[in-house]
Amino acid sequence: MRRREFIKLLGGAATAWPLSARAQQPTMPVVGFVEVGSLDASAARAAAFRKGLNETGYIEGQNVTVEYHWGSI
C-alpha cells in the first residue's frame, strides 16, 4: 500500500467516525402518566409524580421522557 493511499484511508475513517458515533446514541426511557379528569384537577398528583421521579434520580427531559394523558369517563 502506498503512503498516499494509506493517508486517504485514515482520513476517510476519521471523517466517518463521528457520524457513526452520533447515530448510536441511547434513547431515553418513556414513562406514561394517565389520569382521569382534567389537568387542573390532577395537577397536584402530577407534581407529586414528578417529585417522586426526581427523588429516584430521573429528571424529566434529561434522562427520562414523560407523556401526560388526561381523559374523562
N, C-alpha and C positions, 0 to 999 in steps of 0.2 A: 504494500500500500504506500502510495506516495504521501509526502508530507502535506501537500495542499489538500488532498482528498481526506486525510485524517483530520485536518483542521476544519474542513467543511462539515464532516460528520459530527465533531464535537460541538460546533456552532449550532447545527440543527437540533441536536439533542438538548442543548442548553435553552434554546428558544421554545421547544415544545414542553419542557418540564413544568414551567409554571402553569400552563394551560391544563395539563392533566392533574396537577395538584389541586387546582381550584374546582375542577369538576367532581372531585370526590369528597366534598365537604359533607359531614354528617348532618342528617336532618334533625330538627328539633321534635321532641315528642309533642303530641297534640292531646289536650285534655278537654273534655266537654263539660259544660255546666248547663244543665237543663232544669228549668224551674217553671212551675205552673203559676200563672198570674202575670202581672206586669213588671216591668223593670223597676218602677218606683216602689212597688210593694215588696220586692225582694232585694232591694239594694243593700240592706244590712247583711243578709245571708251571702250575697256575692262578695261583699267586703271581707266577711269572715273567711270565706273560701280562699280569697287571695292572700289573706294574712296567714292562713294555715299552710298554703303553698310556700310562702316566704320563709316560714319557720322551719320547713323541711329542706330548704336550700333551693327551691325552684323560684326563679324570678321571671315573671311574665314578660315575654319579649326578648329575654336574654338566653334562657336555656329551656323554656317551655312555651308553647303556644296554647292559649285558652280560647275556646269557642263558646260563646254565650248564646243560649237559645231560650226564649220565653214563649209560652203558649197559654191557651185557655181551654177550659173543659167544655 
